[in-house]
Amino acid sequence: MASAELRLIRRRIRSVKSTMKITRAMELIAASRIVKAQQRVIAAQPYTEKMNEVIRNVAAASGATSHALLEAREVKTAGVLAVTSDRGLAGGYNSSILRMAEARLIEHKNAGIDTRVYAVGKKAHGYFQYRKYQIEQAFLGVTDRPGYGDARAIANVVMNDFAEGTVDSIEIFTTKYVSALTQAPTRWPLLPIEPPEAPEEAEGDAVPVGYTYEPNAETILGRLLPRYVEAMAFGILLDASASEHAARRRAMKAATENADELVQILSRQANQARQAEITTEISEIVGGAEALTNA
């Protein structure tokens, strides 16, 4: 009959193997979702690039045309929008964003600037709520598979607050998807809108595009600029989703490898414990036999 120590080791081996099955399954799920997220990021790039080009040309052609979303004013209240995941088990994906966002909040506080927090994802909401920050709006359940409607809802909230003067600037803290191995925490200034600059390689050959406005420039900008903010928000959500799945795949892969290594270590310990038991049993048998012979 196995000793208590051996039973304990075997129980731990079964527990680790069960955990390893879960982490392996989560790794495979994340790996399959990375491909879809990458495809969505690539599919959205042409629209974003064309929108940047149009905004750049309109801004250059319109000159002094003003709009509420273009108004740069003294920052008395700053908005910080943090994009995290709704689920954990993604390594350092969430913590890196939250540290960067909180550092910015502390910087504003030291400068005497009021702050408003917009949380995307349950991790950001729970983090800032626990630390007693004023959360203006929370958007939950949108980071796994974000849709354009989710981006529009986020953009509408921040645009309304900016236009009404609730906040004087909006910055987004998110993760830029570079590759399956690299995701960089990034700060994006969202509002007021700064017209994008022309790419450096195209500056010498770029020809300004002239526009004829109908009915007028203000009306066109009033329709175009909100779509631009929505497109930016959608691109950011897609990047964040791809980064989340990539980070989770790496974390679950590391967890699976660690579990496999732990199983090997525990198996050696179990073998050693079993060998010790066998040695003890043999010693008892030999001792009993010698005692009977002497008797």
C-alpha angles and dihedrals in degrees: 000000000000118000124243091256093053092047090051093051092048090049090053091049091054091048093050092047090052090051090047091056090054095048091046091052092048090049091054092047092050091047091053092048093050090066093053092045091051091051091052092049091051093045092054095049098081092054092047093047093049091047090052090050093050093047090048093051095043091050091050093046099041095055109181096013108136133207134176092245091053095051112117109199138165109291110238096147120029125199120215118194114193119195113203136148130276092224133048132219091089101118114233095340097111099033094057092053094044093049091051093047094047091048088056091049091052090048091054091047092053089050091053094250121141116232138210122196125215111192123202111188132021093265093060092043093051094043097052094037091055090051092051097245117157105255109202096186137353126206112197132182096022105099102075097061108000119197131200089254089061091052091048092052092051093045093049093053096049093041092052092048091048094047092048092050096245087128130017097206139014125211124184122212111199143130124272113218109227102159141326088278100038129057117163124206106234140186116219121192103219106170136067090038115241111200108244118253124238116261112266094238091054100043095092095048099035115118116203113242117228119218132200109209122219117213093356143308095259093056093047092048090046088061099035102047096057089052088051092054090047091051091050091049091048093050090049092051091050092050091048092049093051090046092050094053092045092050092047092050091053092046093049092045090054091046091051092050092048091049091051090050091049091051090054092050092048091047090056090049090050091050091049091049091049092048089050090052092049091049090050092049092049091049091051092049093048091046092049092049092050091049091053091048092051091048 
